[in-house]
Every structure is written in C-alpha cells, then in structure tokens.
Amino acid sequence: MMDSGMYGKIDKAKRYAEEPERIKFHHFKALIQGNNSDKTVAYEDGRWTCDCNYFSNHGVCAHTMAFELLLDKMVVPGEHPDF
C-alpha cells in the first residue's frame, strides 16, 4: 500500500512528463539499433557524437539526427550541425 505522499509524487511525475520542455539533458550515452548494427550516440556539452563511419566523416548522421528530433528541446543548446 502506498502512503499519501506517494500519490502526490506520482501526480507530479505525470505533470513533468507532460511538459518535456522542462527537462534538459547535459550529457548521456545511448545505444540505437541501426539497420546493420547497433551504434552508440553520445551528447555532452552541446555536442553530438556517434561511432558510425558516416559521422566520423561528416560530423552528423542519421543516428544523431534521430536523437535531435526525438529529444527536441530537452537537450542543452550547443554547437551542433543544422539539418
């Protein structure tokens, strides 16, 4: 059985989830399942990285762009390629 304080925490969590613009990522590392193999995408200090060959040659790739679209305003702005 939950205590009464937990109900308030659950409501607050739901409100936060409904307002993703309140969440700001500063750094993270994640795995994305690519068509041919998994890739590691990282975000730190406003910069994206990916361990795929395309990113190493172009500084941007489908993997990093997918995260930018997915996370939209939840990442702290920094220097990153526009697309």
PDB file of N, CA, C and O in Angstrom:
ATOM      1  N   MET A   1       0.843  -1.192   0.000  1.00  0.00           N
ATOM      2  CA  MET A   1       0.000   0.000   0.000  1.00  0.00           C
ATOM      3  C   MET A   1       0.880   1.245   0.000  1.00  0.00           C
ATOM      4  O   MET A   1       1.881   1.306   0.714  1.00  0.00           O
ATOM      5  N   MET A   2       0.503   2.231  -0.801  1.00  0.00           N
ATOM      6  CA  MET A   2       1.285   3.466  -0.894  1.00  0.00           C
ATOM      7  C   MET A   2       0.860   4.438   0.196  1.00  0.00           C
ATOM      8  O   MET A   2      -0.306   4.486   0.587  1.00  0.00           O
ATOM      9  N   ASP A   3       1.845   5.226   0.687  1.00  0.00           N
ATOM     10  CA  ASP A   3       1.491   6.274   1.630  1.00  0.00           C
ATOM     11  C   ASP A   3       0.949   7.472   0.861  1.00  0.00           C
ATOM     12  O   ASP A   3       1.111   7.550  -0.357  1.00  0.00           O
ATOM     13  N   SER A   4       0.312   8.398   1.553  1.00  0.00           N
ATOM     14  CA  SER A   4      -0.345   9.525   0.881  1.00  0.00           C
ATOM     15  C   SER A   4       0.647  10.405   0.130  1.00  0.00           C
ATOM     16  O   SER A   4       0.286  11.005  -0.883  1.00  0.00           O
ATOM     17  N   GLY A   5       1.868  10.493   0.596  1.00  0.00           N
ATOM     18  CA  GLY A   5       2.878  11.304  -0.085  1.00  0.00           C
ATOM     19  C   GLY A   5       3.217  10.768  -1.466  1.00  0.00           C
ATOM     20  O   GLY A   5       3.550  11.537  -2.367  1.00  0.00           O
ATOM     21  N   MET A   6       3.135   9.453  -1.638  1.00  0.00           N
ATOM     22  CA  MET A   6       3.463   8.854  -2.933  1.00  0.00           C
ATOM     23  C   MET A   6       2.459   9.269  -4.009  1.00  0.00           C
ATOM     24  O   MET A   6       2.840   9.430  -5.168  1.00  0.00           O
ATOM     25  N   TYR A   7       1.193   9.443  -3.653  1.00  0.00           N
ATOM     26  CA  TYR A   7       0.196   9.876  -4.632  1.00  0.00           C
ATOM     27  C   TYR A   7       0.566  11.244  -5.202  1.00  0.00           C
ATOM     28  O   TYR A   7       0.428  11.478  -6.403  1.00  0.00           O
ATOM     29  N   GLY A   8       1.027  12.130  -4.354  1.00  0.00           N
ATOM     30  CA  GLY A   8       1.456  13.453  -4.810  1.00  0.00           C
ATOM     31  C   GLY A   8       2.662  13.365  -5.726  1.00  0.00           C
ATOM     32  O   GLY A   8       2.749  14.096  -6.713  1.00  0.00           O
ATOM     33  N   LYS A   9       3.595  12.472  -5.406  1.00  0.00           N
ATOM     34  CA  LYS A   9       4.792  12.289  -6.247  1.00  0.00           C
ATOM     35  C   LYS A   9       4.414  11.737  -7.616  1.00  0.00           C
ATOM     36  O   LYS A   9       4.991  12.141  -8.626  1.00  0.00           O
ATOM     37  N   ILE A  10       3.469  10.834  -7.660  1.00  0.00           N
ATOM     38  CA  ILE A  10       3.020  10.263  -8.929  1.00  0.00           C
ATOM     39  C   ILE A  10       2.368  11.350  -9.788  1.00  0.00           C
ATOM     40  O   ILE A  10       2.637  11.435 -10.987  1.00  0.00           O
ATOM     41  N   ASP A  11       1.519  12.174  -9.185  1.00  0.00           N
ATOM     42  CA  ASP A  11       0.889  13.276  -9.924  1.00  0.00           C
ATOM     43  C   ASP A  11       1.936  14.250 -10.461  1.00  0.00           C
ATOM     44  O   ASP A  11       1.847  14.705 -11.601  1.00  0.00           O
ATOM     45  N   LYS A  12       2.920  14.561  -9.635  1.00  0.00           N
ATOM     46  CA  LYS A  12       3.984  15.474 -10.056  1.00  0.00           C
ATOM     47  C   LYS A  12       4.783  14.877 -11.210  1.00  0.00           C
ATOM     48  O   LYS A  12       5.122  15.585 -12.158  1.00  0.00           O
ATOM     49  N   ALA A  13       5.082  13.603 -11.142  1.00  0.00           N
ATOM     50  CA  ALA A  13       5.812  12.924 -12.216  1.00  0.00           C
ATOM     51  C   ALA A  13       5.029  12.989 -13.518  1.00  0.00           C
ATOM     52  O   ALA A  13       5.613  13.211 -14.578  1.00  0.00           O
ATOM     53  N   LYS A  14       3.731  12.802 -13.455  1.00  0.00           N
ATOM     54  CA  LYS A  14       2.890  12.879 -14.653  1.00  0.00           C
ATOM     55  C   LYS A  14       2.926  14.284 -15.250  1.00  0.00           C
ATOM     56  O   LYS A  14       2.986  14.436 -16.470  1.00  0.00           O
ATOM     57  N   ARG A  15       2.890  15.311 -14.400  1.00  0.00           N
ATOM     58  CA  ARG A  15       2.956  16.688 -14.899  1.00  0.00           C
ATOM     59  C   ARG A  15       4.297  16.950 -15.574  1.00  0.00           C
ATOM     60  O   ARG A  15       4.341  17.565 -16.640  1.00  0.00           O
ATOM     61  N   TYR A  16       5.387  16.491 -14.971  1.00  0.00           N
ATOM     62  CA  TYR A  16       6.704  16.650 -15.601  1.00  0.00           C
ATOM     63  C   TYR A  16       6.743  15.964 -16.964  1.00  0.00           C
ATOM     64  O   TYR A  16       7.261  16.526 -17.928  1.00  0.00           O
ATOM     65  N   ALA A  17       6.205  14.773 -17.044  1.00  0.00           N
ATOM     66  CA  ALA A  17       6.216  14.010 -18.297  1.00  0.00           C
ATOM     67  C   ALA A  17       5.387  14.706 -19.378  1.00  0.00           C
ATOM     68  O   ALA A  17       5.679  14.570 -20.566  1.00  0.00           O
ATOM     69  N   GLU A  18       4.368  15.442 -18.978  1.00  0.00           N
ATOM     70  CA  GLU A  18       3.536  16.167 -19.941  1.00  0.00           C
ATOM     71  C   GLU A  18       4.177  17.468 -20.405  1.00  0.00           C
ATOM     72  O   GLU A  18       3.697  18.089 -21.353  1.00  0.00           O
ATOM     73  N   GLU A  19       5.251  17.885 -19.753  1.00  0.00           N
ATOM     74  CA  GLU A  19       5.944  19.127 -20.104  1.00  0.00           C
ATOM     75  C   GLU A  19       7.427  18.840 -20.351  1.00  0.00           C
ATOM     76  O   GLU A  19       8.279  19.265 -19.571  1.00  0.00           O
ATOM     77  N   PRO A  20       7.740  18.115 -21.442  1.00  0.00           N
ATOM     78  CA  PRO A  20       9.138  17.734 -21.681  1.00  0.00           C
ATOM     79  C   PRO A  20      10.092  18.907 -21.839  1.00  0.00           C
ATOM     80  O   PRO A  20      11.303  18.748 -21.682  1.00  0.00           O
ATOM     81  N   GLU A  21       9.554  20.093 -22.152  1.00  0.00           N
ATOM     82  CA  GLU A  21      10.430  21.264 -22.268  1.00  0.00           C
ATOM     83  C   GLU A  21      11.079  21.640 -20.932  1.00  0.00           C
ATOM     84  O   GLU A  21      12.025  22.428 -20.917  1.00  0.00           O
ATOM     85  N   ARG A  22      10.601  21.104 -19.831  1.00  0.00           N
ATOM     86  CA  ARG A  22      11.192  21.348 -18.516  1.00  0.00           C
ATOM     87  C   ARG A  22      12.421  20.482 -18.273  1.00  0.00           C
ATOM     88  O   ARG A  22      13.174  20.720 -17.329  1.00  0.00           O
ATOM     89  N   ILE A  23      12.626  19.484 -19.118  1.00  0.00           N
ATOM     90  CA  ILE A  23      13.737  18.549 -18.944  1.00  0.00           C
ATOM     91  C   ILE A  23      14.879  18.950 -19.860  1.00  0.00           C
ATOM     92  O   ILE A  23      14.670  19.146 -21.057  1.00  0.00           O
ATOM     93  N   LYS A  24      16.071  19.075 -19.323  1.00  0.00           N
ATOM     94  CA  LYS A  24      17.251  19.438 -20.102  1.00  0.00           C
ATOM     95  C   LYS A  24      18.356  18.423 -19.851  1.00  0.00           C
ATOM     96  O   LYS A  24      18.812  18.255 -18.720  1.00  0.00           O
ATOM     97  N   PHE A  25      18.782  17.747 -20.918  1.00  0.00           N
ATOM     98  CA  PHE A  25      19.900  16.822 -20.835  1.00  0.00           C
ATOM     99  C   PHE A  25      21.199  17.601 -21.017  1.00  0.00           C
ATOM    100  O   PHE A  25      21.294  18.458 -21.895  1.00  0.00           O
ATOM    101  N   HIS A  26      22.189  17.308 -20.197  1.00  0.00           N
ATOM    102  CA  HIS A  26      23.524  17.886 -20.349  1.00  0.00           C
ATOM    103  C   HIS A  26      24.466  16.876 -20.981  1.00  0.00           C
ATOM    104  O   HIS A  26      25.346  17.242 -21.761  1.00  0.00           O
ATOM    105  N   HIS A  27      24.283  15.617 -20.647  1.00  0.00           N
ATOM    106  CA  HIS A  27      25.092  14.566 -21.255  1.00  0.00           C
ATOM    107  C   HIS A  27      24.409  13.220 -21.080  1.00  0.00           C
ATOM    108  O   HIS A  27      23.704  12.978 -20.100  1.00  0.00           O
ATOM    109  N   PHE A  28      24.639  12.352 -22.055  1.00  0.00           N
ATOM    110  CA  PHE A  28      24.139  10.989 -21.979  1.00  0.00           C
ATOM    111  C   PHE A  28      24.808  10.166 -23.066  1.00  0.00           C
ATOM    112  O   PHE A  28      25.420  10.705 -23.988  1.00  0.00           O
ATOM    113  N   LYS A  29      24.683   8.878 -22.943  1.00  0.00           N
ATOM    114  CA  LYS A  29      25.165   7.931 -23.945  1.00  0.00           C
ATOM    115  C   LYS A  29      24.059   6.901 -24.122  1.00  0.00           C
ATOM    116  O   LYS A  29      23.498   6.403 -23.146  1.00  0.00           O
ATOM    117  N   ALA A  30      23.751   6.586 -25.383  1.00  0.00           N
ATOM    118  CA  ALA A  30      22.659   5.652 -25.659  1.00  0.00           C
ATOM    119  C   ALA A  30      23.014   4.776 -26.853  1.00  0.00           C
ATOM    120  O   ALA A  30      23.839   5.136 -27.693  1.00  0.00           O
ATOM    121  N   LEU A  31      22.384   3.650 -26.902  1.00  0.00           N
ATOM    122  CA  LEU A  31      22.563   2.707 -27.999  1.00  0.00           C
ATOM    123  C   LEU A  31      21.341   2.800 -28.902  1.00  0.00           C
ATOM    124  O   LEU A  31      20.207   2.802 -28.425  1.00  0.00           O
ATOM    125  N   ILE A  32      21.578   2.878 -30.210  1.00  0.00           N
ATOM    126  CA  ILE A  32      20.489   2.887 -31.171  1.00  0.00           C
ATOM    127  C   ILE A  32      20.672   1.674 -32.086  1.00  0.00           C
ATOM    128  O   ILE A  32      21.774   1.408 -32.567  1.00  0.00           O
ATOM    129  N   GLN A  33      19.607   0.961 -32.315  1.00  0.00           N
ATOM    130  CA  GLN A  33      19.668  -0.225 -33.166  1.00  0.00           C
ATOM    131  C   GLN A  33      19.596   0.212 -34.620  1.00  0.00           C
ATOM    132  O   GLN A  33      18.532   0.586 -35.113  1.00  0.00           O
ATOM    133  N   GLY A  34      20.737   0.163 -35.306  1.00  0.00           N
ATOM    134  CA  GLY A  34      20.793   0.526 -36.709  1.00  0.00           C
ATOM    135  C   GLY A  34      20.329  -0.623 -37.585  1.00  0.00           C
ATOM    136  O   GLY A  34      20.069  -1.727 -37.106  1.00  0.00           O
ATOM    137  N   ASN A  35      20.230  -0.345 -38.872  1.00  0.00           N
ATOM    138  CA  ASN A  35      19.803  -1.381 -39.814  1.00  0.00           C
ATOM    139  C   ASN A  35      20.831  -2.506 -39.921  1.00  0.00           C
ATOM    140  O   ASN A  35      20.470  -3.672 -40.077  1.00  0.00           O
ATOM    141  N   ASN A  36      22.110  -2.150 -39.837  1.00  0.00           N
ATOM    142  CA  ASN A  36      23.175  -3.147 -39.980  1.00  0.00           C
ATOM    143  C   ASN A  36      23.813  -3.540 -38.656  1.00  0.00           C
ATOM    144  O   ASN A  36      24.223  -4.687 -38.475  1.00  0.00           O
ATOM    145  N   SER A  37      23.898  -2.595 -37.735  1.00  0.00           N
ATOM    146  CA  SER A  37      24.492  -2.877 -36.427  1.00  0.00           C
ATOM    147  C   SER A  37      24.087  -1.775 -35.455  1.00  0.00           C
ATOM    148  O   SER A  37      23.608  -0.718 -35.865  1.00  0.00           O
ATOM    149  N   ASP A  38      24.281  -2.027 -34.177  1.00  0.00           N
ATOM    150  CA  ASP A  38      23.981  -1.030 -33.153  1.00  0.00           C
ATOM    151  C   ASP A  38      25.051   0.049 -33.162  1.00  0.00           C
ATOM    152  O   ASP A  38      26.223  -0.225 -33.421  1.00  0.00           O
ATOM    153  N   LYS A  39      24.640   1.270 -32.879  1.00  0.00           N
ATOM    154  CA  LYS A  39      25.561   2.405 -32.814  1.00  0.00           C
ATOM    155  C   LYS A  39      25.405   3.092 -31.473  1.00  0.00           C
ATOM    156  O   LYS A  39      24.324   3.095 -30.884  1.00  0.00           O
ATOM    157  N   THR A  40      26.495   3.674 -30.996  1.00  0.00           N
ATOM    158  CA  THR A  40      26.467   4.425 -29.747  1.00  0.00           C
ATOM    159  C   THR A  40      26.455   5.911 -30.068  1.00  0.00           C
ATOM    160  O   THR A  40      27.348   6.423 -30.744  1.00  0.00           O
ATOM    161  N   VAL A  41      25.434   6.592 -29.575  1.00  0.00           N
ATOM    162  CA  VAL A  41      25.301   8.039 -29.738  1.00  0.00           C
ATOM    163  C   VAL A  41      25.511   8.656 -28.364  1.00  0.00           C
ATOM    164  O   VAL A  41      24.991   8.169 -27.360  1.00  0.00           O
ATOM    165  N   ALA A  42      26.279   9.731 -28.339  1.00  0.00           N
ATOM    166  CA  ALA A  42      26.527  10.427 -27.078  1.00  0.00           C
ATOM    167  C   ALA A  42      26.263  11.913 -27.264  1.00  0.00           C
ATOM    168  O   ALA A  42      26.367  12.451 -28.367  1.00  0.00           O
ATOM    169  N   TYR A  43      25.918  12.561 -26.160  1.00  0.00           N
ATOM    170  CA  TYR A  43      25.689  14.002 -26.142  1.00  0.00           C
ATOM    171  C   TYR A  43      26.387  14.554 -24.919  1.00  0.00           C
ATOM    172  O   TYR A  43      26.119  14.117 -23.800  1.00  0.00           O
ATOM    173  N   GLU A  44      27.270  15.501 -25.117  1.00  0.00           N
ATOM    174  CA  GLU A  44      27.985  16.099 -23.996  1.00  0.00           C
ATOM    175  C   GLU A  44      28.394  17.516 -24.351  1.00  0.00           C
ATOM    176  O   GLU A  44      28.945  17.770 -25.422  1.00  0.00           O
ATOM    177  N   ASP A  45      28.113  18.443 -23.427  1.00  0.00           N
ATOM    178  CA  ASP A  45      28.477  19.850 -23.600  1.00  0.00           C
ATOM    179  C   ASP A  45      27.997  20.411 -24.929  1.00  0.00           C
ATOM    180  O   ASP A  45      28.724  21.148 -25.594  1.00  0.00           O
ATOM    181  N   GLY A  46      26.766  20.062 -25.320  1.00  0.00           N
ATOM    182  CA  GLY A  46      26.180  20.612 -26.530  1.00  0.00           C
ATOM    183  C   GLY A  46      26.659  19.991 -27.819  1.00  0.00           C
ATOM    184  O   GLY A  46      26.361  20.507 -28.896  1.00  0.00           O
ATOM    185  N   ARG A  47      27.390  18.900 -27.739  1.00  0.00           N
ATOM    186  CA  ARG A  47      27.937  18.270 -28.941  1.00  0.00           C
ATOM    187  C   ARG A  47      27.496  16.823 -29.032  1.00  0.00           C
ATOM    188  O   ARG A  47      27.483  16.097 -28.038  1.00  0.00           O
ATOM    189  N   TRP A  48      27.139  16.416 -30.231  1.00  0.00           N
ATOM    190  CA  TRP A  48      26.745  15.046 -30.510  1.00  0.00           C
ATOM    191  C   TRP A  48      27.930  14.264 -31.053  1.00  0.00           C
ATOM    192  O   TRP A  48      28.791  14.818 -31.736  1.00  0.00           O
ATOM    193  N   THR A  49      27.970  12.983 -30.747  1.00  0.00           N
ATOM    194  CA  THR A  49      28.932  12.071 -31.361  1.00  0.00           C
ATOM    195  C   THR A  49      28.237  10.747 -31.643  1.00  0.00           C
ATOM    196  O   THR A  49      27.255  10.385 -30.995  1.00  0.00           O
ATOM    197  N   CYS A  50      28.767  10.047 -32.616  1.00  0.00           N
ATOM    198  CA  CYS A  50      28.273   8.712 -32.951  1.00  0.00           C
ATOM    199  C   CYS A  50      29.473   7.902 -33.426  1.00  0.00           C
ATOM    200  O   CYS A  50      30.402   8.445 -34.024  1.00  0.00           O
ATOM    201  N   ASP A  51      29.445   6.611 -33.156  1.00  0.00           N
ATOM    202  CA  ASP A  51      30.581   5.780 -33.554  1.00  0.00           C
ATOM    203  C   ASP A  51      30.430   5.183 -34.958  1.00  0.00           C
ATOM    204  O   ASP A  51      31.157   4.255 -35.311  1.00  0.00           O
ATOM    205  N   CYS A  52      29.493   5.705 -35.761  1.00  0.00           N
ATOM    206  CA  CYS A  52      29.356   5.201 -37.130  1.00  0.00           C
ATOM    207  C   CYS A  52      30.348   5.907 -38.062  1.00  0.00           C
ATOM    208  O   CYS A  52      30.826   7.002 -37.765  1.00  0.00           O
ATOM    209  N   ASN A  53      30.642   5.270 -39.174  1.00  0.00           N
ATOM    210  CA  ASN A  53      31.589   5.827 -40.138  1.00  0.00           C
ATOM    211  C   ASN A  53      31.112   7.141 -40.740  1.00  0.00           C
ATOM    212  O   ASN A  53      31.913   8.051 -40.954  1.00  0.00           O
ATOM    213  N   TYR A  54      29.830   7.247 -41.013  1.00  0.00           N
ATOM    214  CA  TYR A  54      29.318   8.465 -41.642  1.00  0.00           C
ATOM    215  C   TYR A  54      29.570   9.669 -40.736  1.00  0.00           C
ATOM    216  O   TYR A  54      29.991  10.723 -41.210  1.00  0.00           O
ATOM    217  N   PHE A  55      29.314   9.518 -39.435  1.00  0.00           N
ATOM    218  CA  PHE A  55      29.532  10.627 -38.509  1.00  0.00           C
ATOM    219  C   PHE A  55      31.008  11.032 -38.487  1.00  0.00           C
ATOM    220  O   PHE A  55      31.323  12.222 -38.468  1.00  0.00           O
ATOM    221  N   SER A  56      31.900  10.063 -38.489  1.00  0.00           N
ATOM    222  CA  SER A  56      33.330  10.393 -38.427  1.00  0.00           C
ATOM    223  C   SER A  56      33.782  11.203 -39.637  1.00  0.00           C
ATOM    224  O   SER A  56      34.756  11.949 -39.545  1.00  0.00           O
ATOM    225  N   ASN A  57      33.095  11.071 -40.764  1.00  0.00           N
ATOM    226  CA  ASN A  57      33.450  11.816 -41.970  1.00  0.00           C
ATOM    227  C   ASN A  57      32.661  13.112 -42.151  1.00  0.00           C
ATOM    228  O   ASN A  57      33.124  14.022 -42.838  1.00  0.00           O
ATOM    229  N   HIS A  58      31.472  13.208 -41.542  1.00  0.00           N
ATOM    230  CA  HIS A  58      30.594  14.347 -41.803  1.00  0.00           C
ATOM    231  C   HIS A  58      30.192  15.140 -40.559  1.00  0.00           C
ATOM    232  O   HIS A  58      29.666  16.246 -40.686  1.00  0.00           O
ATOM    233  N   GLY A  59      30.424  14.608 -39.374  1.00  0.00           N
ATOM    234  CA  GLY A  59      30.058  15.316 -38.149  1.00  0.00           C
ATOM    235  C   GLY A  59      28.576  15.301 -37.835  1.00  0.00           C
ATOM    236  O   GLY A  59      28.127  15.980 -36.912  1.00  0.00           O
ATOM    237  N   VAL A  60      27.819  14.537 -38.592  1.00  0.00           N
ATOM    238  CA  VAL A  60      26.387  14.356 -38.372  1.00  0.00           C
ATOM    239  C   VAL A  60      25.998  13.048 -39.050  1.00  0.00           C
ATOM    240  O   VAL A  60      26.660  12.619 -39.995  1.00  0.00           O
ATOM    241  N   CYS A  61      24.947  12.423 -38.583  1.00  0.00           N
ATOM    242  CA  CYS A  61      24.496  11.175 -39.200  1.00  0.00           C
ATOM    243  C   CYS A  61      23.019  10.974 -38.872  1.00  0.00           C
ATOM    244  O   CYS A  61      22.433  11.733 -38.100  1.00  0.00           O
ATOM    245  N   ALA A  62      22.432   9.953 -39.463  1.00  0.00           N
ATOM    246  CA  ALA A  62      21.022   9.652 -39.215  1.00  0.00           C
ATOM    247  C   ALA A  62      20.776   9.345 -37.732  1.00  0.00           C
ATOM    248  O   ALA A  62      19.706   9.643 -37.202  1.00  0.00           O
ATOM    249  N   HIS A  63      21.759   8.758 -37.080  1.00  0.00           N
ATOM    250  CA  HIS A  63      21.601   8.383 -35.672  1.00  0.00           C
ATOM    251  C   HIS A  63      21.518   9.624 -34.781  1.00  0.00           C
ATOM    252  O   HIS A  63      20.639   9.715 -33.924  1.00  0.00           O
ATOM    253  N   THR A  64      22.434  10.580 -34.984  1.00  0.00           N
ATOM    254  CA  THR A  64      22.399  11.800 -34.162  1.00  0.00           C
ATOM    255  C   THR A  64      21.177  12.648 -34.505  1.00  0.00           C
ATOM    256  O   THR A  64      20.567  13.246 -33.619  1.00  0.00           O
ATOM    257  N   MET A  65      20.816  12.700 -35.794  1.00  0.00           N
ATOM    258  CA  MET A  65      19.631  13.464 -36.183  1.00  0.00           C
ATOM    259  C   MET A  65      18.371  12.875 -35.569  1.00  0.00           C
ATOM    260  O   MET A  65      17.468  13.618 -35.183  1.00  0.00           O
ATOM    261  N   ALA A  66      18.295  11.555 -35.473  1.00  0.00           N
ATOM    262  CA  ALA A  66      17.131  10.916 -34.851  1.00  0.00           C
ATOM    263  C   ALA A  66      16.993  11.347 -33.396  1.00  0.00           C
ATOM    264  O   ALA A  66      15.890  11.635 -32.930  1.00  0.00           O
ATOM    265  N   PHE A  67      18.121  11.390 -32.677  1.00  0.00           N
ATOM    266  CA  PHE A  67      18.068  11.824 -31.280  1.00  0.00           C
ATOM    267  C   PHE A  67      17.694  13.293 -31.172  1.00  0.00           C
ATOM    268  O   PHE A  67      16.940  13.674 -30.276  1.00  0.00           O
ATOM    269  N   GLU A  68      18.208  14.124 -32.070  1.00  0.00           N
ATOM    270  CA  GLU A  68      17.835  15.541 -32.046  1.00  0.00           C
ATOM    271  C   GLU A  68      16.337  15.703 -32.248  1.00  0.00           C
ATOM    272  O   GLU A  68      15.701  16.498 -31.556  1.00  0.00           O
ATOM    273  N   LEU A  69      15.772  14.963 -33.184  1.00  0.00           N
ATOM    274  CA  LEU A  69      14.329  15.042 -33.420  1.00  0.00           C
ATOM    275  C   LEU A  69      13.544  14.498 -32.238  1.00  0.00           C
ATOM    276  O   LEU A  69      12.531  15.075 -31.841  1.00  0.00           O
ATOM    277  N   LEU A  70      14.002  13.402 -31.683  1.00  0.00           N
ATOM    278  CA  LEU A  70      13.310  12.765 -30.571  1.00  0.00           C
ATOM    279  C   LEU A  70      13.334  13.631 -29.310  1.00  0.00           C
ATOM    280  O   LEU A  70      12.315  13.784 -28.637  1.00  0.00           O
ATOM    281  N   LEU A  71      14.489  14.191 -28.998  1.00  0.00           N
ATOM    282  CA  LEU A  71      14.641  14.933 -27.751  1.00  0.00           C
ATOM    283  C   LEU A  71      14.324  16.418 -27.889  1.00  0.00           C
ATOM    284  O   LEU A  71      14.126  17.106 -26.888  1.00  0.00           O
ATOM    285  N   ASP A  72      14.275  16.909 -29.113  1.00  0.00           N
ATOM    286  CA  ASP A  72      13.886  18.271 -29.434  1.00  0.00           C
ATOM    287  C   ASP A  72      14.487  19.291 -28.474  1.00  0.00           C
ATOM    288  O   ASP A  72      15.685  19.567 -28.541  1.00  0.00           O
ATOM    289  N   LYS A  73      13.687  19.846 -27.598  1.00  0.00           N
ATOM    290  CA  LYS A  73      14.141  20.920 -26.711  1.00  0.00           C
ATOM    291  C   LYS A  73      14.678  20.410 -25.370  1.00  0.00           C
ATOM    292  O   LYS A  73      14.935  21.200 -24.461  1.00  0.00           O
ATOM    293  N   MET A  74      14.846  19.098 -25.249  1.00  0.00           N
ATOM    294  CA  MET A  74      15.308  18.550 -23.984  1.00  0.00           C
ATOM    295  C   MET A  74      16.824  18.456 -23.888  1.00  0.00           C
ATOM    296  O   MET A  74      17.346  17.951 -22.894  1.00  0.00           O
ATOM    297  N   VAL A  75      17.539  18.931 -24.898  1.00  0.00           N
ATOM    298  CA  VAL A  75      18.988  18.961 -24.816  1.00  0.00           C
ATOM    299  C   VAL A  75      19.432  20.407 -24.665  1.00  0.00           C
ATOM    300  O   VAL A  75      18.816  21.319 -25.216  1.00  0.00           O
ATOM    301  N   VAL A  76      20.497  20.603 -23.920  1.00  0.00           N
ATOM    302  CA  VAL A  76      21.019  21.946 -23.717  1.00  0.00           C
ATOM    303  C   VAL A  76      21.658  22.396 -25.023  1.00  0.00           C
ATOM    304  O   VAL A  76      22.514  21.694 -25.561  1.00  0.00           O
ATOM    305  N   PRO A  77      21.258  23.558 -25.546  1.00  0.00           N
ATOM    306  CA  PRO A  77      21.795  24.005 -26.837  1.00  0.00           C
ATOM    307  C   PRO A  77      23.310  24.117 -26.808  1.00  0.00           C
ATOM    308  O   PRO A  77      23.911  24.455 -25.788  1.00  0.00           O
ATOM    309  N   GLY A  78      23.895  23.833 -27.924  1.00  0.00           N
ATOM    310  CA  GLY A  78      25.331  23.942 -28.077  1.00  0.00           C
ATOM    311  C   GLY A  78      25.661  23.937 -29.545  1.00  0.00           C
ATOM    312  O   GLY A  78      24.789  24.130 -30.393  1.00  0.00           O
ATOM    313  N   GLU A  79      26.903  23.719 -29.838  1.00  0.00           N
ATOM    314  CA  GLU A  79      27.315  23.676 -31.222  1.00  0.00           C
ATOM    315  C   GLU A  79      26.994  22.302 -31.785  1.00  0.00           C
ATOM    316  O   GLU A  79      27.549  21.297 -31.341  1.00  0.00           O
ATOM    317  N   HIS A  80      26.119  22.260 -32.738  1.00  0.00           N
ATOM    318  CA  HIS A  80      25.810  21.014 -33.423  1.00  0.00           C
ATOM    319  C   HIS A  80      25.392  21.348 -34.843  1.00  0.00           C
ATOM    320  O   HIS A  80      24.866  22.433 -35.092  1.00  0.00           O
ATOM    321  N   PRO A  81      25.612  20.454 -35.759  1.00  0.00           N
ATOM    322  CA  PRO A  81      25.257  20.725 -37.155  1.00  0.00           C
ATOM    323  C   PRO A  81      23.761  20.936 -37.326  1.00  0.00           C
ATOM    324  O   PRO A  81      22.953  20.235 -36.718  1.00  0.00           O
ATOM    325  N   ASP A  82      23.400  21.898 -38.151  1.00  0.00           N
ATOM    326  CA  ASP A  82      21.998  22.096 -38.501  1.00  0.00           C
ATOM    327  C   ASP A  82      21.628  21.175 -39.637  1.00  0.00           C
ATOM    328  O   ASP A  82      22.460  20.868 -40.491  1.00  0.00           O
ATOM    329  N   PHE A  83      20.403  20.736 -39.655  1.00  0.00           N
ATOM    330  CA  PHE A  83      19.932  19.925 -40.776  1.00  0.00           C
ATOM    331  C   PHE A  83      18.489  20.285 -41.073  1.00  0.00           C
ATOM    332  O   PHE A  83      17.887  19.720 -41.986  1.00  0.00           O
TER     333      PHE A  83
END
